[in-house]
Amino acid sequence: MSISDQVLDIFRETGALLQGHFILTSGRHSGTYFQCAKVLQHPEHLQRFANEIVDHFRDLAVDLVISPAVGGIVLGSEVGRQLNIQTIFAEREQGAMTLRRGFEIQTGNNVLVVEDVVTTGGSVQEVMNVVIKAGANIVGVGVLVDRSGGAVKLHDNQFCVTELEAISYEADEVPEELAIIPVLKPGSRSLK
């Protein structure tokens, strides 16, 4: 069984792979949604998935792990714990990704960006911009689920635990069979 099949099985077993009509954080519509919080609440899955990311980046000199809030926080924190390094997160303030809560990135830090799910890569790119603006170096991007099937490339050293092609649509492209299902927006972009 491939790693993608194993990951999908774990998502199904934990009720984290949802079916319906969803508006993703990117604004795109999809019939599937990966609710990573439901799978990452189980320590054995959190440790396993974080360890996959850690194994890929272990030999790098990483000073700091950063994740976009809210979805990437749990996974990023576990990756940072396993690497035994500082872990922070960026969050939106007035629509822009920023550092709050006294978090800082030092000039020259080697930073690993960790995210739970990528569809278009928008949130990760926003976090990367925060890191670059601070004068730090991005040494890699680690992702649990890449919904683009590998089409989204954010960094030369990008690692995804699993890449799946989960079809999504622009708002004006939603097929009729999806459009008739009530829309859910489970992402965190609109949290206040």
C-alpha positions as CSV (number, residue, x, y, z in Angstrom):
1,M,0.0,0.0,0.0
2,S,1.4,3.4,-1.0
3,I,1.9,6.2,1.5
4,S,-0.9,8.1,-0.2
5,D,-3.3,5.2,0.3
6,Q,-2.2,4.8,3.9
7,V,-2.7,8.5,4.6
8,L,-6.2,8.4,2.9
9,D,-7.1,5.4,5.0
10,I,-6.1,7.2,8.2
11,F,-8.1,10.3,7.2
12,R,-11.1,8.1,6.4
13,E,-10.8,6.1,9.7
14,T,-10.7,9.3,11.8
15,G,-13.5,11.1,9.9
16,A,-11.1,13.7,8.6
17,L,-11.8,13.2,4.9
18,L,-15.1,14.9,4.3
19,Q,-17.4,14.7,1.3
20,G,-19.9,17.5,0.4
21,H,-19.6,21.0,-1.1
22,F,-16.9,23.1,0.5
23,I,-15.3,26.5,0.0
24,L,-11.6,26.1,0.6
25,T,-9.4,28.6,2.3
26,S,-8.2,29.5,-1.2
27,G,-11.8,30.4,-2.2
28,R,-12.1,27.5,-4.6
29,H,-14.9,25.0,-4.3
30,S,-14.4,21.2,-3.9
31,G,-16.4,18.0,-3.2
32,T,-13.7,16.9,-0.7
33,Y,-12.2,18.5,2.4
34,F,-9.2,17.3,4.4
35,Q,-10.0,18.3,8.0
36,C,-6.5,17.8,9.3
37,A,-7.5,18.8,12.9
38,K,-9.6,15.7,13.2
39,V,-6.7,13.4,12.3
40,L,-4.0,15.4,14.1
41,Q,-5.9,15.2,17.4
42,H,-4.7,11.6,17.6
43,P,-1.1,11.7,18.9
44,E,0.0,8.6,17.0
45,H,-1.0,10.2,13.7
46,L,0.4,13.6,14.6
47,Q,3.7,12.1,15.6
48,R,3.9,9.8,12.5
49,F,3.1,12.6,10.0
50,A,5.4,15.1,11.7
51,N,8.1,12.5,11.7
52,E,7.8,12.1,7.9
53,I,8.5,15.8,7.5
54,V,11.3,15.8,10.1
55,D,13.0,12.9,8.4
56,H,13.1,14.8,5.2
57,F,14.6,18.0,6.7
58,R,16.6,16.5,9.6
59,D,20.0,17.1,8.1
60,L,19.4,20.8,7.5
61,A,20.5,23.5,9.9
62,V,17.0,24.7,10.9
63,D,16.7,27.5,13.5
64,L,12.9,28.0,13.4
65,V,9.7,26.4,12.3
66,I,6.8,28.6,11.2
67,S,3.3,27.7,10.2
68,P,0.2,29.6,9.0
69,A,-2.6,29.9,11.6
70,V,-4.8,28.1,12.2
71,G,-4.4,24.8,10.3
72,G,-0.6,24.5,10.4
73,I,-0.1,25.2,14.1
74,V,-0.5,21.7,15.5
75,L,1.7,20.0,12.8
76,G,4.3,22.8,12.9
77,S,4.5,22.6,16.6
78,E,5.1,18.8,16.6
79,V,7.7,19.2,13.8
80,G,9.5,21.8,15.9
81,R,9.2,19.6,19.0
82,Q,10.8,16.7,17.2
83,L,13.6,18.9,15.9
84,N,13.9,20.5,19.3
85,I,13.7,24.0,17.9
86,Q,11.7,27.2,18.3
87,T,8.3,27.1,16.7
88,I,6.0,30.0,15.9
89,F,3.0,30.8,13.7
90,A,1.9,33.7,11.5
91,E,-1.7,34.8,11.4
92,R,-3.9,37.2,9.5
93,E,-4.4,40.7,10.9
94,Q,-6.7,42.9,8.8
95,G,-6.4,40.4,6.0
96,A,-2.6,40.3,5.9
97,M,-0.4,37.5,7.2
98,T,1.8,38.8,10.0
99,L,3.7,37.9,13.2
100,R,1.8,38.7,16.4
101,R,2.0,37.7,20.1
102,G,5.6,38.9,20.3
103,F,6.9,36.3,17.8
104,E,10.1,37.4,15.9
105,I,12.2,36.0,13.2
106,Q,15.9,36.9,13.4
107,T,17.8,38.1,10.3
108,G,19.7,35.1,8.9
109,N,17.6,32.5,10.6
110,N,17.1,29.2,8.6
111,V,13.4,28.7,8.6
112,L,11.3,25.7,7.8
113,V,7.7,26.4,6.8
114,V,5.1,23.7,7.7
115,E,1.5,23.5,6.6
116,D,-1.3,20.9,6.9
117,V,-3.0,21.2,3.5
118,V,-2.0,23.0,0.3
119,T,-4.4,23.6,-2.6
120,T,-3.1,26.7,-4.3
121,G,-0.3,27.5,-1.8
122,G,-1.5,31.0,-1.0
123,S,-1.2,30.8,2.8
124,V,2.2,29.2,2.6
125,Q,3.4,31.9,0.1
126,E,2.1,34.6,2.5
127,V,4.1,33.1,5.4
128,M,7.2,32.8,3.1
129,N,6.8,36.5,2.4
130,V,6.8,37.3,6.1
131,V,10.0,35.2,6.5
132,I,11.7,36.9,3.6
133,K,10.7,40.4,4.8
134,A,12.4,39.5,8.1
135,G,15.7,38.8,6.3
136,A,15.6,35.1,7.1
137,N,16.3,32.1,4.8
138,I,13.6,29.6,3.9
139,V,15.3,26.2,3.9
140,G,12.2,24.2,3.0
141,V,8.5,23.7,3.0
142,G,6.9,20.7,4.6
143,V,3.2,19.8,4.0
144,L,1.0,16.9,5.1
145,V,-1.5,16.9,2.2
146,D,-0.8,18.5,-1.2
147,R,-4.2,18.7,-2.9
148,S,-2.7,19.9,-6.1
149,G,-1.1,16.5,-6.9
150,G,2.3,18.2,-7.0
151,A,1.3,21.1,-9.3
152,V,2.0,23.7,-6.6
153,K,5.7,24.3,-6.2
154,L,6.6,26.8,-3.5
155,H,10.2,26.0,-2.8
156,D,13.0,23.9,-4.3
157,N,13.2,21.9,-1.1
158,Q,9.5,21.1,-0.7
159,F,8.3,17.8,0.8
160,C,4.7,16.5,1.1
161,V,3.7,13.5,3.1
162,T,1.2,12.8,0.4
163,E,0.2,14.4,-2.9
164,L,-3.3,13.9,-4.1
165,E,-5.2,15.4,-7.0
166,A,-8.3,16.7,-5.3
167,I,-10.4,18.5,-7.8
168,S,-11.4,22.0,-7.0
169,Y,-13.2,24.7,-9.0
170,E,-13.4,28.5,-9.2
171,A,-16.8,29.8,-8.1
172,D,-18.0,30.3,-11.6
173,E,-16.9,26.8,-12.7
174,V,-18.7,24.7,-10.1
175,P,-20.5,21.8,-11.8
176,E,-24.3,21.4,-11.3
177,E,-23.9,18.2,-9.2
178,L,-21.8,20.1,-6.7
179,A,-23.8,23.4,-6.9
180,I,-27.0,21.7,-5.7
181,I,-25.3,20.6,-2.4
182,P,-25.4,23.1,0.5
183,V,-22.1,24.9,0.8
184,L,-19.8,24.6,3.9
185,K,-16.8,26.8,4.6
186,P,-14.8,24.9,7.3
187,G,-11.5,26.7,6.8
188,S,-10.0,29.2,9.2
189,R,-9.4,32.2,7.0
190,S,-12.5,34.1,8.3
191,L,-11.8,33.4,12.0
192,K,-11.9,36.6,14.0
